[in-house]
Amino acid sequence: MGFAESTPHLEGLIEQLERAEGLDDLQGVIEVLRDAFGVDHLIYHWVNSNGDQYGCGTYDMAWVNKYVEKGYLRIDPVIVGCYQHFHPVDWKQLDWSSKAARNFMQDAIAHGIGNQGYSIPIRGPNGQFAHFTLSHNCTDAEWETFTNKHRRALILIAHSFNQKALEFEPGRKPEASQPLSPREIEAMTLLAIGYNRAQAADSLSISEHTLRVYVESARHKLGAMNTTHAVARALSRGLIVV
């Protein structure tokens, strides 16, 4: 399967994600996302504050079972790297210098995981941690082109996926929702469609400082960790539409 020629339609994908009624439904959604982006594999894995874990994805069960049996969680550079980073990481940026890490990668490739990977770390409330990962078999140049092209879309989907998964966390209390003002909605919408802050401010005929005030207010209302997370939450809750 080849990469998607253009960025998949985010609104439709997020709508499908929103219709999920349980953790089992997320498995179907992640398969749709894999096919939409045209990658070999897509994985989502979270750990909550009690140490409970949930994962869904498209890896072959033979690899999943071997990963558990070999205790690869302790040496997997992807897991270690996601704990250390707040921003998306290409697997080539991670530390593969140890013999154990190199052997792990060889084993993963032998099981069809692919020689390229891109992981988005996500930190949620009450110590929750997750990562959203894509992997594929292709050249470095092809992978760099793909990740640069789809980076924003992947971040938005990763946070939206995480937000949906959190709804199914046992004992989770619903979050209070505060409505966004019209100006906050305008600002978040422009950022969601790819405007930078200067372009968004110019489009709204306001200063960048004023735009920052709107964005920070929206982020606070949405309980988001950063602007990208705020955009993802606004999209997933239907507060903005792109």
N, C-alpha and C positions, 0 to 999 in steps of 0.2 A: 504494500500500500504506500502511495506517495503522499507527501505533505499537501495540506490544503492550499489551493492556489491563492485564496484570499482569506482574510480573517473571518471565521464563522460568525453567523448572526448571533450576537451576544444575547439580545433580548429573548429570542426563541429558546436558546439554551438555558438561560436563567429561569424562564417561565417553566420549562420542563423540570428543572431542579426544584422549583417551588412546589410543584405538584407531588413531590415525594412524600409519602406518608409514613415511612419508617426506614430503618437502616438498610433493609433488603432492597428497597427501591433505589437507593443510592448506587448500588452495584450496576443496575441497568443504566442509570444516568452516566456513570463513569465510562461505560462502554460506548455510549453515544458520543461523549466528549472525545474519546480516543479516536473514533472514526471521523468526527468532524474536523479534527486537527490533522488527521492522517499520520499519527505516530504509532509506533509498535506497541507501546505500553503507557498506561496512565495509572497512577497509584495515589490513594489518599489514606493517611494513617494518623490517628490521634491518640493521645494519652491524657486522661483527665487527672484531676487533683488526687484521686484515690488510687491512681496507678492502673486503673482499668484501661484497656486498649481496644480500639476498633480499627479495622482496616478494610478497604475494598479496593479492587483493582483488577488488572488484566494479566498479571503474571501467571504462568503455568503453575498448577498446584505442586508439581514435582519440585519446582524451585522454592516455593513457599515452605514446603515441608523440610527441604534440606536446609534452608535459611534458619529455621527454628532448631532443627536437630544439631546443626553445627555451632549454634550460638553466635551467629554472624552479627546479631544486634550489637554485641559488645565491640566489634572491630569495624563495622560498616562506616567508612568515611562519610557517607551521605548523612547518616544519622548524627554523627559527631559534628559535621559541618553545619547542619541545620540548627543544632543547639547553639553553635557559636556565632551564627549570622542572623541578621534581621532582614536582609535583603535577599532576593533570589540569587541562587548560585549555580553556575555551570559546573558540572562534575570535574572538569579539567582544572578548576580553581582549588579543588580540595587536595588534601594531603594523602597521596598514594605511595609515599616513600617507603613504608614498612613492607617487609616480605609478606606479612599476613594480609595487608590491604591489597597488594598486587595479586596474591593467590585468590583472594576473594573476587576481585574483578575478573580474573580469568574464568573462574567458576561461573560467575554471573553471565558472562558473554557466552559461555558454552551452553547455558540454559536459555539462550535467546533473549536476554534482557537488552542487549544492544551495547554499542561502544560509546554512546553519547547519553548524557542525562542533564536534566535541568530541574532543580528543586526549589520550591517556594516555602520557606519556614513561616509558620503562623503561630502566634501566641494569643491565647484567649483568656477569658476571665478565670479567676480562681486557680491559676497554675496550669491551665489546659495548654497543651502543646500539640501541634500537628505539622505535617508537611504534605505538600501536593507536588507530585513528581511525575515528569514525563521522561521516557527513555526511547531510544531509537538507534538504528544501525545506519550510519551514513558518514560522510567525510566531515572534518572539522569545519570547513568552509560552508557546507550545506547547513550544518547545525547552527552555526553562528548567524547565518542569514535568517533561518527559521525563528530562532529565539529573539533576535532583534525585532523581527516583524511582528511577532505575536506577544511580546513581553507584557504590554499593558492588559491585553485581553486575558492572558493567563493569570495574572495577578488578581484581576477582578473576579474571575471564575473561581480561583482557589479560595478567596475569602468568602465568596458566596456559598461555595460548597461546604466550607467549614461552619459557616453560620447555620446552614441547614442541618448539618450533622449535630451541632450543639443542641438543636431543638429536641433531639431524641436522646440526649444524655439523661440517664436515670436521676431523678431527684432535682432536675434543673428547674429553677424558678424563672417564670417569664420576665423578660426585661420591660421596664416601663418605657413607653415610646413618647417622645416629644415631637410635635409637628415642626417641620422646617418652614421658615419664612419664604415668601416668593423670591427674595433676593438670594437667599441661601440655596434654594432649588436651582436658580439660574446659574449661580457660580459652580455648583457641583455638577450640573449637566455639562457645562462647557469643559470642565476638567475631565469628565467621563468620556467625552468624544475626542479627547486628545489635545485640547488647547493647553499651552503652558500658562503660567500665571500672568505673564505680561500680556499675552494674547487675550486671555479671559477678561482681564481688567479693561483692556482697550475696547473689547466688544461690549462691555457693560458701561463704558464711559465713566469708570471710576479708577481710583489709584490702586496700585498693587497693595498698599497698606490696607485700604478699605476692603479689598478682596480678601486679604488674609484674615481680617476680622470675621467676615462672613463664613469663610471656610473653617476657621477654628471654632466658631459658634456651632456650625453644623456637626463638626467632628465631636464636640462635647455632647451634643444632643443624641448623637448616634452611638455614643460610648465606644468610639473607634480609637485605635492606637495611633493612627497617622492618617494622612489625607487619602492615600490609596485605599486603606481599610474603610474609611468613611464613604468613599465613592462606591465601593463594593456593597456595603450595607444599604446605602440609599437605593442602589439598583435592585438588590435582592428583596427589599421591602416595597418596591414599587413607588418609592418617593420621587424618583427621577426615571425618565425613559429615554433611551438613546437609540 
